[in-house]
Each structure stands twice: as C-alpha cells, then as structure tokens.
Amino acid sequence: MSGTSNAFSFNHAPINNSFLVRIGQREVSVCRDFRKRFYPTNPIIECRAGVSPGHVEILLMRSWLIVFSRAQA
C-alpha cells in the first residue's frame, strides 16, 4: 500500500455509485457505504470524524456516506 493512500479511498468503492466534487480547497465525496460497522449507528444520520485528519463523515440512512475533506493537490 502506498504512503499516499488512506483507509477511505474511491479505489475500493464501486465507480457507478460514487462521485467527487471539488469546491475551492475542499472536496465532497458521496458514495454507497461499503464498510462493516461494528457499532450501532443512528438510522437517519450519523456524523463522526473521518479516518484522516481534517475529514468529516456523515452516514445517511445507513447506506450513503458523505465525506468532507481538504482537496488533494
């Protein structure tokens, strides 16, 4: 695994169920949640810190994952 990859990557997400929007110095990525959660999640909306510094994850209806992050160069 390269040093630039992180635990959340579109390399593992299905391409037809995800998209990435860059707005200035921020990125918003939306995809289907494919990770197994080992803790109970709120059925409507779940918000938590992301896997990397500066990331915020929002899980909608236990199936859609929205990640807010700084844009990569």
PQR file with spaces between the fields and no chain letter, atoms N, CA, C, O and H, PARSE charges and radii, in Angstrom:
ATOM       1  N    MET     1       0.855   -1.170    0.000 -0.4000 1.5000
ATOM       2  CA   MET     1       0.000    0.000    0.000 -0.0000 2.0000
ATOM       3  C    MET     1       0.902    1.234    0.000  0.5500 1.7000
ATOM       4  O    MET     1       1.877    1.287    0.749 -0.5500 1.4000
ATOM       5  N    SER     2       0.587    2.209   -0.822 -0.4000 1.5000
ATOM       6  CA   SER     2       1.430    3.400   -0.910 -0.0000 2.0000
ATOM       7  C    SER     2       1.197    4.324    0.280  0.5500 1.7000
ATOM       8  O    SER     2       0.185    4.218    0.972 -0.5500 1.4000
ATOM       9  H    SER     2      -0.205    2.166   -1.431  0.4000 1.0000
ATOM      10  N    GLY     3       2.136    5.222    0.507 -0.4000 1.5000
ATOM      11  CA   GLY     3       2.037    6.141    1.631 -0.0000 2.0000
ATOM      12  C    GLY     3       0.971    7.202    1.452  0.5500 1.7000
ATOM      13  O    GLY     3       0.558    7.828    2.428 -0.5500 1.4000
ATOM      14  H    GLY     3       2.959    5.308   -0.056  0.4000 1.0000
ATOM      15  N    THR     4       0.508    7.422    0.210 -0.4000 1.5000
ATOM      16  CA   THR     4      -0.497    8.456   -0.026 -0.0000 2.0000
ATOM      17  C    THR     4      -1.914    7.938    0.111  0.5500 1.7000
ATOM      18  O    THR     4      -2.847    8.739    0.168 -0.5500 1.4000
ATOM      19  H    THR     4       0.844    6.914   -0.583  0.4000 1.0000
ATOM      20  N    SER     5      -2.111    6.636    0.167 -0.4000 1.5000
ATOM      21  CA   SER     5      -3.463    6.109    0.289 -0.0000 2.0000
ATOM      22  C    SER     5      -3.899    6.138    1.748  0.5500 1.7000
ATOM      23  O    SER     5      -3.072    6.097    2.659 -0.5500 1.4000
ATOM      24  H    SER     5      -1.353    5.985    0.121  0.4000 1.0000
ATOM      25  N    ASN     6      -5.207    6.211    1.954 -0.4000 1.5000
ATOM      26  CA   ASN     6      -5.745    6.174    3.307 -0.0000 2.0000
ATOM      27  C    ASN     6      -6.811    5.090    3.384  0.5500 1.7000
ATOM      28  O    ASN     6      -7.070    4.403    2.396 -0.5500 1.4000
ATOM      29  H    ASN     6      -5.879    6.245    1.214  0.4000 1.0000
ATOM      30  N    ALA     7      -7.421    4.935    4.528 -0.4000 1.5000
ATOM      31  CA   ALA     7      -8.393    3.865    4.719 -0.0000 2.0000
ATOM      32  C    ALA     7      -9.651    4.082    3.890  0.5500 1.7000
ATOM      33  O    ALA     7     -10.314    3.116    3.514 -0.5500 1.4000
ATOM      34  H    ALA     7      -7.211    5.493    5.331  0.4000 1.0000
ATOM      35  N    PHE     8      -9.986    5.326    3.600 -0.4000 1.5000
ATOM      36  CA   PHE     8     -11.130    5.593    2.732 -0.0000 2.0000
ATOM      37  C    PHE     8     -10.602    5.992    1.375  0.5500 1.7000
ATOM      38  O    PHE     8      -9.895    6.992    1.252 -0.5500 1.4000
ATOM      39  H    PHE     8      -9.447    6.111    3.905  0.4000 1.0000
ATOM      40  N    SER     9     -10.931    5.235    0.371 -0.4000 1.5000
ATOM      41  CA   SER     9     -10.424    5.510   -0.966 -0.0000 2.0000
ATOM      42  C    SER     9     -11.472    5.098   -1.981  0.5500 1.7000
ATOM      43  O    SER     9     -12.170    4.100   -1.801 -0.5500 1.4000
ATOM      44  H    SER     9     -11.505    4.423    0.471  0.4000 1.0000
ATOM      45  N    PHE    10     -11.576    5.880   -3.058 -0.4000 1.5000
ATOM      46  CA   PHE    10     -12.506    5.506   -4.115 -0.0000 2.0000
ATOM      47  C    PHE    10     -12.002    4.313   -4.913  0.5500 1.7000
ATOM      48  O    PHE    10     -12.728    3.784   -5.755 -0.5500 1.4000
ATOM      49  H    PHE    10     -11.008    6.691   -3.204  0.4000 1.0000
ATOM      50  N    ASN    11     -10.767    3.882   -4.660 -0.4000 1.5000
ATOM      51  CA   ASN    11     -10.260    2.693   -5.327 -0.0000 2.0000
ATOM      52  C    ASN    11     -11.048    1.454   -4.913  0.5500 1.7000
ATOM      53  O    ASN    11     -11.082    0.471   -5.654 -0.5500 1.4000
ATOM      54  H    ASN    11     -10.178    4.312   -3.976  0.4000 1.0000
ATOM      55  N    HIS    12     -11.677    1.488   -3.751 -0.4000 1.5000
ATOM      56  CA   HIS    12     -12.435    0.344   -3.266 -0.0000 2.0000
ATOM      57  C    HIS    12     -13.935    0.519   -3.450  0.5500 1.7000
ATOM      58  O    HIS    12     -14.687   -0.439   -3.273 -0.5500 1.4000
ATOM      59  H    HIS    12     -11.650    2.286   -3.149  0.4000 1.0000
ATOM      60  N    ALA    13     -14.390    1.720   -3.800 -0.4000 1.5000
ATOM      61  CA   ALA    13     -15.814    1.985   -3.961 -0.0000 2.0000
ATOM      62  C    ALA    13     -16.250    1.670   -5.391  0.5500 1.7000
ATOM      63  O    ALA    13     -15.490    1.911   -6.328 -0.5500 1.4000
ATOM      64  H    ALA    13     -13.779    2.498   -3.944  0.4000 1.0000
ATOM      65  N    PRO    14     -17.455    1.139   -5.576 -0.5600 1.5000
ATOM      66  CA   PRO    14     -17.955    0.909   -6.932  0.2800 2.0000
ATOM      67  C    PRO    14     -18.051    2.235   -7.687  0.5500 1.7000
ATOM      68  O    PRO    14     -18.553    3.221   -7.147 -0.5500 1.4000
ATOM      69  N    ILE    15     -17.580    2.262   -8.914 -0.4000 1.5000
ATOM      70  CA   ILE    15     -17.487    3.508   -9.661 -0.0000 2.0000
ATOM      71  C    ILE    15     -18.855    4.081  -10.023  0.5500 1.7000
ATOM      72  O    ILE    15     -18.988    5.300  -10.135 -0.5500 1.4000
ATOM      73  H    ILE    15     -17.172    1.460   -9.353  0.4000 1.0000
ATOM      74  N    ASN    16     -19.864    3.252  -10.208 -0.4000 1.5000
ATOM      75  CA   ASN    16     -21.173    3.762  -10.592 -0.0000 2.0000
ATOM      76  C    ASN    16     -21.992    4.263   -9.408  0.5500 1.7000
ATOM      77  O    ASN    16     -23.077    4.808   -9.610 -0.5500 1.4000
ATOM      78  H    ASN    16     -19.756    2.262  -10.117  0.4000 1.0000
ATOM      79  N    ASN    17     -21.511    4.097   -8.189 -0.4000 1.5000
ATOM      80  CA   ASN    17     -22.241    4.551   -7.008 -0.0000 2.0000
ATOM      81  C    ASN    17     -21.510    5.644   -6.249  0.5500 1.7000
ATOM      82  O    ASN    17     -21.781    5.842   -5.065 -0.5500 1.4000
ATOM      83  H    ASN    17     -20.630    3.654   -8.025  0.4000 1.0000
ATOM      84  N    SER    18     -20.591    6.364   -6.889 -0.4000 1.5000
ATOM      85  CA   SER    18     -19.830    7.380   -6.170 -0.0000 2.0000
ATOM      86  C    SER    18     -19.510    8.556   -7.080  0.5500 1.7000
ATOM      87  O    SER    18     -19.418    8.419   -8.300 -0.5500 1.4000
ATOM      88  H    SER    18     -20.371    6.204   -7.851  0.4000 1.0000
ATOM      89  N    PHE    19     -19.341    9.724   -6.449 -0.4000 1.5000
ATOM      90  CA   PHE    19     -18.864   10.886   -7.187 -0.0000 2.0000
ATOM      91  C    PHE    19     -18.126   11.809   -6.234  0.5500 1.7000
ATOM      92  O    PHE    19     -18.305   11.740   -5.018 -0.5500 1.4000
ATOM      93  H    PHE    19     -19.415    9.836   -5.458  0.4000 1.0000
ATOM      94  N    LEU    20     -17.296   12.671   -6.800 -0.4000 1.5000
ATOM      95  CA   LEU    20     -16.442   13.573   -6.046 -0.0000 2.0000
ATOM      96  C    LEU    20     -16.616   14.971   -6.609  0.5500 1.7000
ATOM      97  O    LEU    20     -16.543   15.166   -7.823 -0.5500 1.4000
ATOM      98  H    LEU    20     -17.150   12.726   -7.788  0.4000 1.0000
ATOM      99  N    VAL    21     -16.846   15.954   -5.732 -0.4000 1.5000
ATOM     100  CA   VAL    21     -16.989   17.351   -6.137 -0.0000 2.0000
ATOM     101  C    VAL    21     -15.923   18.155   -5.416  0.5500 1.7000
ATOM     102  O    VAL    21     -15.782   18.062   -4.196 -0.5500 1.4000
ATOM     103  H    VAL    21     -16.905   15.796   -4.747  0.4000 1.0000
ATOM     104  N    ARG    22     -15.181   18.938   -6.165 -0.4000 1.5000
ATOM     105  CA   ARG    22     -14.162   19.806   -5.571 -0.0000 2.0000
ATOM     106  C    ARG    22     -14.660   21.240   -5.628  0.5500 1.7000
ATOM     107  O    ARG    22     -14.996   21.754   -6.695 -0.5500 1.4000
ATOM     108  H    ARG    22     -15.296   19.014   -7.156  0.4000 1.0000
ATOM     109  N    ILE    23     -14.704   21.885   -4.451 -0.4000 1.5000
ATOM     110  CA   ILE    23     -15.160   23.270   -4.327 -0.0000 2.0000
ATOM     111  C    ILE    23     -14.049   24.045   -3.641  0.5500 1.7000
ATOM     112  O    ILE    23     -13.899   23.974   -2.421 -0.5500 1.4000
ATOM     113  H    ILE    23     -14.432   21.467   -3.584  0.4000 1.0000
ATOM     114  N    GLY    24     -13.269   24.785   -4.421 -0.4000 1.5000
ATOM     115  CA   GLY    24     -12.146   25.523   -3.855 -0.0000 2.0000
ATOM     116  C    GLY    24     -11.130   24.576   -3.262  0.5500 1.7000
ATOM     117  O    GLY    24     -10.602   23.709   -3.959 -0.5500 1.4000
ATOM     118  H    GLY    24     -13.391   24.842   -5.412  0.4000 1.0000
ATOM     119  N    GLN    25     -10.848   24.733   -1.975 -0.4000 1.5000
ATOM     120  CA   GLN    25      -9.871   23.879   -1.302 -0.0000 2.0000
ATOM     121  C    GLN    25     -10.517   22.705   -0.576  0.5500 1.7000
ATOM     122  O    GLN    25      -9.864   22.044    0.232 -0.5500 1.4000
ATOM     123  H    GLN    25     -11.277   25.437   -1.408  0.4000 1.0000
ATOM     124  N    ARG    26     -11.777   22.441   -0.850 -0.4000 1.5000
ATOM     125  CA   ARG    26     -12.489   21.343   -0.179 -0.0000 2.0000
ATOM     126  C    ARG    26     -12.982   20.330   -1.201  0.5500 1.7000
ATOM     127  O    ARG    26     -13.202   20.655   -2.368 -0.5500 1.4000
ATOM     128  H    ARG    26     -12.308   22.978   -1.505  0.4000 1.0000
ATOM     129  N    GLU    27     -13.147   19.108   -0.744 -0.4000 1.5000
ATOM     130  CA   GLU    27     -13.721   18.042   -1.555 -0.0000 2.0000
ATOM     131  C    GLU    27     -14.908   17.441   -0.821  0.5500 1.7000
ATOM     132  O    GLU    27     -14.873   17.259    0.396 -0.5500 1.4000
ATOM     133  H    GLU    27     -12.968   18.843    0.203  0.4000 1.0000
ATOM     134  N    VAL    28     -15.950   17.138   -1.569 -0.4000 1.5000
ATOM     135  CA   VAL    28     -17.113   16.445   -1.033 -0.0000 2.0000
ATOM     136  C    VAL    28     -17.264   15.172   -1.855  0.5500 1.7000
ATOM     137  O    VAL    28     -17.461   15.235   -3.069 -0.5500 1.4000
ATOM     138  H    VAL    28     -15.978   17.286   -2.558  0.4000 1.0000
ATOM     139  N    SER    29     -17.174   14.038   -1.214 -0.4000 1.5000
ATOM     140  CA   SER    29     -17.340   12.769   -1.918 -0.0000 2.0000
ATOM     141  C    SER    29     -18.568   12.052   -1.370  0.5500 1.7000
ATOM     142  O    SER    29     -18.802   12.012   -0.162 -0.5500 1.4000
ATOM     143  H    SER    29     -17.013   13.987   -0.228  0.4000 1.0000
ATOM     144  N    VAL    30     -19.337   11.491   -2.281 -0.4000 1.5000
ATOM     145  CA   VAL    30     -20.562   10.784   -1.922 -0.0000 2.0000
ATOM     146  C    VAL    30     -20.488    9.393   -2.535  0.5500 1.7000
ATOM     147  O    VAL    30     -20.195    9.244   -3.721 -0.5500 1.4000
ATOM     148  H    VAL    30     -19.147   11.523   -3.262  0.4000 1.0000
ATOM     149  N    CYS    31     -20.753    8.382   -1.725 -0.4000 1.5000
ATOM     150  CA   CYS    31     -20.741    7.008   -2.233 -0.0000 2.0000
ATOM     151  C    CYS    31     -21.631    6.136   -1.350  0.5500 1.7000
ATOM     152  O    CYS    31     -22.049    6.542   -0.265 -0.5500 1.4000
ATOM     153  H    CYS    31     -20.991    8.503   -0.762  0.4000 1.0000
ATOM     154  N    ARG    32     -21.906    4.946   -1.835 -0.4000 1.5000
ATOM     155  CA   ARG    32     -22.604    3.968   -1.016 -0.0000 2.0000
ATOM     156  C    ARG    32     -21.640    3.484    0.059  0.5500 1.7000
ATOM     157  O    ARG    32     -20.455    3.286   -0.209 -0.5500 1.4000
ATOM     158  H    ARG    32     -21.566    4.616   -2.716  0.4000 1.0000
ATOM     159  N    ASP    33     -22.140    3.296    1.265 -0.4000 1.5000
ATOM     160  CA   ASP    33     -21.282    2.826    2.353 -0.0000 2.0000
ATOM     161  C    ASP    33     -21.051    1.331    2.188  0.5500 1.7000
ATOM     162  O    ASP    33     -22.001    0.549    2.174 -0.5500 1.4000
ATOM     163  H    ASP    33     -23.103    3.457    1.483  0.4000 1.0000
ATOM     164  N    PHE    34     -19.792    0.937    2.063 -0.4000 1.5000
ATOM     165  CA   PHE    34     -19.447   -0.460    1.850 -0.0000 2.0000
ATOM     166  C    PHE    34     -18.723   -1.063    3.037  0.5500 1.7000
ATOM     167  O    PHE    34     -18.346   -2.234    3.000 -0.5500 1.4000
ATOM     168  H    PHE    34     -19.020    1.572    2.074  0.4000 1.0000
ATOM     169  N    ARG    35     -18.518   -0.271    4.109 -0.4000 1.5000
ATOM     170  CA   ARG    35     -17.773   -0.769    5.265 -0.0000 2.0000
ATOM     171  C    ARG    35     -18.695   -1.420    6.287  0.5500 1.7000
ATOM     172  O    ARG    35     -19.835   -0.996    6.477 -0.5500 1.4000
ATOM     173  H    ARG    35     -18.824    0.681    4.139  0.4000 1.0000
ATOM     174  N    LYS    36     -18.187   -2.444    6.933 -0.4000 1.5000
ATOM     175  CA   LYS    36     -18.910   -3.095    8.025 -0.0000 2.0000
ATOM     176  C    LYS    36     -18.733   -2.256    9.276  0.5500 1.7000
ATOM     177  O    LYS    36     -17.603   -1.997    9.692 -0.5500 1.4000
ATOM     178  H    LYS    36     -17.261   -2.788    6.779  0.4000 1.0000
ATOM     179  N    ARG    37     -19.830   -1.828    9.880 -0.4000 1.5000
ATOM     180  CA   ARG    37     -19.786   -1.046   11.114 -0.0000 2.0000
ATOM     181  C    ARG    37     -19.951   -1.994   12.297  0.5500 1.7000
ATOM     182  O    ARG    37     -20.907   -2.767   12.347 -0.5500 1.4000
ATOM     183  H    ARG    37     -20.748   -2.038    9.542  0.4000 1.0000
ATOM     184  N    PHE    38     -19.021   -1.935   13.246 -0.4000 1.5000
ATOM     185  CA   PHE    38     -19.056   -2.801   14.420 -0.0000 2.0000
ATOM     186  C    PHE    38     -19.633   -2.083   15.631  0.5500 1.7000
ATOM     187  O    PHE    38     -19.360   -2.456   16.772 -0.5500 1.4000
ATOM     188  H    PHE    38     -18.244   -1.307   13.205  0.4000 1.0000
ATOM     189  N    TYR    39     -20.425   -1.061   15.381 -0.4000 1.5000
ATOM     190  CA   TYR    39     -21.080   -0.314   16.442 -0.0000 2.0000
ATOM     191  C    TYR    39     -22.465    0.075   15.936  0.5500 1.7000
ATOM     192  O    TYR    39     -22.673    0.161   14.726 -0.5500 1.4000
ATOM     193  H    TYR    39     -20.647   -0.758   14.454  0.4000 1.0000
ATOM     194  N    PRO    40     -23.420    0.310   16.842 -0.5600 1.5000
ATOM     195  CA   PRO    40     -24.761    0.693   16.398  0.2800 2.0000
ATOM     196  C    PRO    40     -24.754    2.103   15.806  0.5500 1.7000
ATOM     197  O    PRO    40     -24.147    3.014   16.369 -0.5500 1.4000
ATOM     198  N    THR    41     -25.424    2.276   14.678 -0.4000 1.5000
ATOM     199  CA   THR    41     -25.499    3.587   14.037 -0.0000 2.0000
ATOM     200  C    THR    41     -26.917    4.125   14.120  0.5500 1.7000
ATOM     201  O    THR    41     -27.887    3.371   14.193 -0.5500 1.4000
ATOM     202  H    THR    41     -25.917    1.536   14.220  0.4000 1.0000
ATOM     203  N    ASN    42     -27.010    5.427   14.105 -0.4000 1.5000
ATOM     204  CA   ASN    42     -28.300    6.089   14.072 -0.0000 2.0000
ATOM     205  C    ASN    42     -28.968    5.772   12.732  0.5500 1.7000
ATOM     206  O    ASN    42     -28.296    5.832   11.702 -0.5500 1.4000
ATOM     207  H    ASN    42     -26.222    6.040   14.045  0.4000 1.0000
ATOM     208  N    PRO    43     -30.255    5.438   12.702 -0.5600 1.5000
ATOM     209  CA   PRO    43     -30.885    5.036   11.437  0.2800 2.0000
ATOM     210  C    PRO    43     -31.043    6.170   10.425  0.5500 1.7000
ATOM     211  O    PRO    43     -31.153    5.895    9.230 -0.5500 1.4000
ATOM     212  N    ILE    44     -31.057    7.432   10.855 -0.4000 1.5000
ATOM     213  CA   ILE    44     -31.261    8.546    9.928 -0.0000 2.0000
ATOM     214  C    ILE    44     -29.941    9.191    9.529  0.5500 1.7000
ATOM     215  O    ILE    44     -29.593    9.199    8.348 -0.5500 1.4000
ATOM     216  H    ILE    44     -30.967    7.656   11.825  0.4000 1.0000
ATOM     217  N    ILE    45     -29.201    9.732   10.494 -0.4000 1.5000
ATOM     218  CA   ILE    45     -27.950   10.424   10.187 -0.0000 2.0000
ATOM     219  C    ILE    45     -26.930   10.166   11.289  0.5500 1.7000
ATOM     220  O    ILE    45     -27.250   10.228   12.476 -0.5500 1.4000
ATOM     221  H    ILE    45     -29.484    9.726   11.453  0.4000 1.0000
ATOM     222  N    GLU    46     -25.713    9.880   10.884 -0.4000 1.5000
ATOM     223  CA   GLU    46     -24.608    9.621   11.813 -0.0000 2.0000
ATOM     224  C    GLU    46     -23.432   10.486   11.373  0.5500 1.7000
ATOM     225  O    GLU    46     -23.046   10.458   10.204 -0.5500 1.4000
ATOM     226  H    GLU    46     -25.453    9.829    9.920  0.4000 1.0000
ATOM     227  N    CYS    47     -22.867   11.245   12.287 -0.4000 1.5000
ATOM     228  CA   CYS    47     -21.744   12.127   11.976 -0.0000 2.0000
ATOM     229  C    CYS    47     -20.574   11.765   12.879  0.5500 1.7000
ATOM     230  O    CYS    47     -20.747   11.558   14.080 -0.5500 1.4000
ATOM     231  H    CYS    47     -23.181   11.269   13.236  0.4000 1.0000
ATOM     232  N    ARG    48     -19.373   11.689   12.287 -0.4000 1.5000
ATOM     233  CA   ARG    48     -18.185   11.354   13.068 -0.0000 2.0000
ATOM     234  C    ARG    48     -16.939   11.873   12.364  0.5500 1.7000
ATOM     235  O    ARG    48     -16.982   12.262   11.197 -0.5500 1.4000
ATOM     236  H    ARG    48     -19.233   11.856   11.311  0.4000 1.0000
ATOM     237  N    ALA    49     -15.838   11.872   13.093 -0.4000 1.5000
ATOM     238  CA   ALA    49     -14.558   12.260   12.492 -0.0000 2.0000
ATOM     239  C    ALA    49     -14.154   11.198   11.477  0.5500 1.7000
ATOM     240  O    ALA    49     -14.432   10.013   11.659 -0.5500 1.4000
ATOM     241  H    ALA    49     -15.803   11.556   14.041  0.4000 1.0000
ATOM     242  N    GLY    50     -13.505   11.630   10.422 -0.4000 1.5000
ATOM     243  CA   GLY    50     -13.089   10.709    9.373 -0.0000 2.0000
ATOM     244  C    GLY    50     -11.852    9.923    9.744  0.5500 1.7000
ATOM     245  O    GLY    50     -11.323   10.050   10.848 -0.5500 1.4000
ATOM     246  H    GLY    50     -13.279   12.592   10.274  0.4000 1.0000
ATOM     247  N    VAL    51     -11.401    9.110    8.807 -0.4000 1.5000
ATOM     248  CA   VAL    51     -10.252    8.249    9.050 -0.0000 2.0000
ATOM     249  C    VAL    51      -8.937    9.008    8.963  0.5500 1.7000
ATOM     250  O    VAL    51      -7.914    8.522    9.446 -0.5500 1.4000
ATOM     251  H    VAL    51     -11.832    9.007    7.911  0.4000 1.0000
ATOM     252  N    SER    52      -8.946   10.182    8.361 -0.4000 1.5000
ATOM     253  CA   SER    52      -7.748   11.019    8.247 -0.0000 2.0000
ATOM     254  C    SER    52      -8.008   12.364    8.902  0.5500 1.7000
ATOM     255  O    SER    52      -9.163   12.779    8.997 -0.5500 1.4000
ATOM     256  H    SER    52      -9.777   10.576    7.969  0.4000 1.0000
ATOM     257  N    PRO    53      -6.972   13.057    9.358 -0.5600 1.5000
ATOM     258  CA   PRO    53      -7.170   14.387    9.940  0.2800 2.0000
ATOM     259  C    PRO    53      -7.817   15.339    8.927  0.5500 1.7000
ATOM     260  O    PRO    53      -7.435   15.367    7.757 -0.5500 1.4000
ATOM     261  N    GLY    54      -8.787   16.106    9.386 -0.4000 1.5000
ATOM     262  CA   GLY    54      -9.469   17.049    8.514 -0.0000 2.0000
ATOM     263  C    GLY    54     -10.651   16.473    7.759  0.5500 1.7000
ATOM     264  O    GLY    54     -11.247   17.171    6.938 -0.5500 1.4000
ATOM     265  H    GLY    54      -9.097   16.083   10.337  0.4000 1.0000
ATOM     266  N    HIS    55     -11.011   15.214    8.013 -0.4000 1.5000
ATOM     267  CA   HIS    55     -12.142   14.583    7.347 -0.0000 2.0000
ATOM     268  C    HIS    55     -13.339   14.526    8.293  0.5500 1.7000
ATOM     269  O    HIS    55     -13.181   14.313    9.495 -0.5500 1.4000
ATOM     270  H    HIS    55     -10.527   14.647    8.679  0.4000 1.0000
ATOM     271  N    VAL    56     -14.520   14.717    7.746 -0.4000 1.5000
ATOM     272  CA   VAL    56     -15.770   14.534    8.485 -0.0000 2.0000
ATOM     273  C    VAL    56     -16.632   13.589    7.661  0.5500 1.7000
ATOM     274  O    VAL    56     -16.813   13.795    6.461 -0.5500 1.4000
ATOM     275  H    VAL    56     -14.648   14.890    6.769  0.4000 1.0000
ATOM     276  N    GLU    57     -17.160   12.563    8.296 -0.4000 1.5000
ATOM     277  CA   GLU    57     -18.008   11.587    7.621 -0.0000 2.0000
ATOM     278  C    GLU    57     -19.437   11.726    8.114  0.5500 1.7000
ATOM     279  O    GLU    57     -19.686   11.841    9.314 -0.5500 1.4000
ATOM     280  H    GLU    57     -17.013   12.395    9.271  0.4000 1.0000
ATOM     281  N    ILE    58     -20.371   11.716    7.176 -0.4000 1.5000
ATOM     282  CA   ILE    58     -21.794   11.720    7.503 -0.0000 2.0000
ATOM     283  C    ILE    58     -22.411   10.501    6.830  0.5500 1.7000
ATOM     284  O    ILE    58     -22.314   10.337    5.614 -0.5500 1.4000
ATOM     285  H    ILE    58     -20.169   11.623    6.201  0.4000 1.0000
ATOM     286  N    LEU    59     -23.038    9.657    7.621 -0.4000 1.5000
ATOM     287  CA   LEU    59     -23.700    8.463    7.109 -0.0000 2.0000
ATOM     288  C    LEU    59     -25.205    8.725    7.101  0.5500 1.7000
ATOM     289  O    LEU    59     -25.802    8.958    8.151 -0.5500 1.4000
ATOM     290  H    LEU    59     -23.116    9.790    8.609  0.4000 1.0000
ATOM     291  N    LEU    60     -25.814    8.687    5.922 -0.4000 1.5000
ATOM     292  CA   LEU    60     -27.246    8.938    5.778 -0.0000 2.0000
ATOM     293  C    LEU    60     -27.990    7.626    5.580  0.5500 1.7000
ATOM     294  O    LEU    60     -27.650    6.838    4.698 -0.5500 1.4000
ATOM     295  H    LEU    60     -25.329    8.497    5.068  0.4000 1.0000
ATOM     296  N    MET    61     -28.996    7.398    6.394 -0.4000 1.5000
ATOM     297  CA   MET    61     -29.871    6.234    6.305 -0.0000 2.0000
ATOM     298  C    MET    61     -29.103    4.921    6.213  0.5500 1.7000
ATOM     299  O    MET    61     -29.546    3.977    5.558 -0.5500 1.4000
ATOM     300  H    MET    61     -29.273    8.038    7.110  0.4000 1.0000
ATOM     301  N    ARG    62     -27.941    4.867    6.879 -0.4000 1.5000
ATOM     302  CA   ARG    62     -27.094    3.671    6.961 -0.0000 2.0000
ATOM     303  C    ARG    62     -26.601    3.157    5.613  0.5500 1.7000
ATOM     304  O    ARG    62     -26.090    2.040    5.536 -0.5500 1.4000
ATOM     305  H    ARG    62     -27.581    5.634    7.412  0.4000 1.0000
ATOM     306  N    SER    63     -26.742    3.948    4.545 -0.4000 1.5000
ATOM     307  CA   SER    63     -26.295    3.434    3.254 -0.0000 2.0000
ATOM     308  C    SER    63     -25.482    4.423    2.425  0.5500 1.7000
ATOM     309  O    SER    63     -24.689    3.995    1.586 -0.5500 1.4000
ATOM     310  H    SER    63     -27.158    4.856    4.607  0.4000 1.0000
ATOM     311  N    TRP    64     -25.648    5.731    2.626 -0.4000 1.5000
ATOM     312  CA   TRP    64     -24.906    6.730    1.852 -0.0000 2.0000
ATOM     313  C    TRP    64     -23.878    7.404    2.741  0.5500 1.7000
ATOM     314  O    TRP    64     -24.210    7.894    3.820 -0.5500 1.4000
ATOM     315  H    TRP    64     -26.292    6.079    3.306  0.4000 1.0000
ATOM     316  N    LEU    65     -22.638    7.431    2.294 -0.4000 1.5000
ATOM     317  CA   LEU    65     -21.542    8.032    3.038 -0.0000 2.0000
ATOM     318  C    LEU    65     -21.100    9.310    2.338  0.5500 1.7000
ATOM     319  O    LEU    65     -20.744    9.283    1.160 -0.5500 1.4000
ATOM     320  H    LEU    65     -22.369    7.033    1.417  0.4000 1.0000
ATOM     321  N    ILE    66     -21.122   10.429    3.058 -0.4000 1.5000
ATOM     322  CA   ILE    66     -20.664   11.720    2.553 -0.0000 2.0000
ATOM     323  C    ILE    66     -19.417   12.087    3.344  0.5500 1.7000
ATOM     324  O    ILE    66     -19.442   12.105    4.574 -0.5500 1.4000
ATOM     325  H    ILE    66     -21.411   10.451    4.015  0.4000 1.0000
ATOM     326  N    VAL    67     -18.326   12.379    2.640 -0.4000 1.5000
ATOM     327  CA   VAL    67     -17.057   12.706    3.287 -0.0000 2.0000
ATOM     328  C    VAL    67     -16.646   14.105    2.863  0.5500 1.7000
ATOM     329  O    VAL    67     -16.507   14.386    1.673 -0.5500 1.4000
ATOM     330  H    VAL    67     -18.306   12.364    1.640  0.4000 1.0000
ATOM     331  N    PHE    68     -16.451   14.981    3.839 -0.4000 1.5000
ATOM     332  CA   PHE    68     -15.943   16.331    3.604 -0.0000 2.0000
ATOM     333  C    PHE    68     -14.463   16.325    3.961  0.5500 1.7000
ATOM     334  O    PHE    68     -14.087   15.859    5.037 -0.5500 1.4000
ATOM     335  H    PHE    68     -16.564   14.753    4.807  0.4000 1.0000
ATOM     336  N    SER    69     -13.615   16.841    3.065 -0.4000 1.5000
ATOM     337  CA   SER    69     -12.177   16.832    3.316 -0.0000 2.0000
ATOM     338  C    SER    69     -11.500   17.976    2.580  0.5500 1.7000
ATOM     339  O    SER    69     -12.114   18.651    1.754 -0.5500 1.4000
ATOM     340  H    SER    69     -13.920   17.220    2.191  0.4000 1.0000
ATOM     341  N    ARG    70     -10.230   18.184    2.890 -0.4000 1.5000
ATOM     342  CA   ARG    70      -9.425   19.142    2.139 -0.0000 2.0000
ATOM     343  C    ARG    70      -9.062   18.520    0.804  0.5500 1.7000
ATOM     344  O    ARG    70      -8.833   17.314    0.714 -0.5500 1.4000
ATOM     345  H    ARG    70      -9.732   17.636    3.561  0.4000 1.0000
ATOM     346  N    ALA    71      -9.012   19.342   -0.228 -0.4000 1.5000
ATOM     347  CA   ALA    71      -8.670   18.845   -1.559 -0.0000 2.0000
ATOM     348  C    ALA    71      -7.210   18.424   -1.608  0.5500 1.7000
ATOM     349  O    ALA    71      -6.348   19.070   -1.013 -0.5500 1.4000
ATOM     350  H    ALA    71      -9.199   20.322   -0.155  0.4000 1.0000
ATOM     351  N    GLN    72      -6.943   17.353   -2.309 -0.4000 1.5000
ATOM     352  CA   GLN    72      -5.581   16.871   -2.509 -0.0000 2.0000
ATOM     353  C    GLN    72      -4.978   17.583   -3.712  0.5500 1.7000
ATOM     354  O    GLN    72      -5.683   17.867   -4.680 -0.5500 1.4000
ATOM     355  H    GLN    72      -7.643   16.828   -2.792  0.4000 1.0000
ATOM     356  N    ALA    73      -3.702   17.870   -3.662 -0.4000 1.5000
ATOM     357  CA   ALA    73      -3.031   18.596   -4.754 -0.0000 2.0000
ATOM     358  C    ALA    73      -2.937   17.765   -6.003  0.5500 1.7000
ATOM     359  O    ALA    73      -2.402   18.225   -7.012 -0.5500 1.4000
ATOM     360  H    ALA    73      -3.129   17.639   -2.876  0.4000 1.0000
